[in-house]
Amino acid sequence: MKSSVSQLRGRGFLRDEDLDASRHLSAAELTRQLDSTDAVERSAAVRLLSRAAGPDASLDQLFVERLTRETKLYTKLELCEALQAGGQETAQLLIPLLGAIGRNQHEQPSTEAFKKTSYPLPRDIVARILARMDSVVLPPLIAAVVDGPRTRAVEAIDAVGFLCFYSAVTTTDRLAALNALTEKLRGNPDDELMQWKIVRALESFNHPNAKLLLERLVAGSTNPVIVQEAQRSLALVVEQPAL
């Protein structure tokens, strides 16, 4: 059923006239408007502030803090789009929040096969932002996979896989990501969710080590969900640049 105008506005959907109504406000006034009780006003404040300032770590800190409290769909989308334009400083603000906002994350491997040839969009909202950022954020994401607590690491894996699938990542960073993922896989043989996410992420690495690992999982894993995902990754990995 199509949402009504009032329902869309209640979720923070922004129209041109809503933007026009806030254009005259100063940066300080727009910053205060981030805490408005009106979701549309919050959306307008995010868009106008981000466009006027460009990438700005101090502003992104305000956006990150707002994201942790925001409940309205379209205002969240405005925040996500604004934060995606950030760099390493913004990534460092976001990474500690991986797995900590909302309840949309996978809690166990999905038994339903993902049949598209694209890389699945991360379900965690912070992982989704990081996955769409510039590839300069890959090194701190790799560090989150290697050293972060489990809740953070399992979501960072999704962002690493997505970035390496779609972005122009240097060979050095790609190999570092591949090494981090394979070591994490070997070190967590009993963690089904982590294993499944890493097997999915390996579709982004056209490297002999990745292919050999996937082939061994297809031949030797007793978990049909892992086998299914490994087969899918093997079919897609050849489309990636060879390492």
Disulfide bonds with the S-S distance in Angstrom:
none
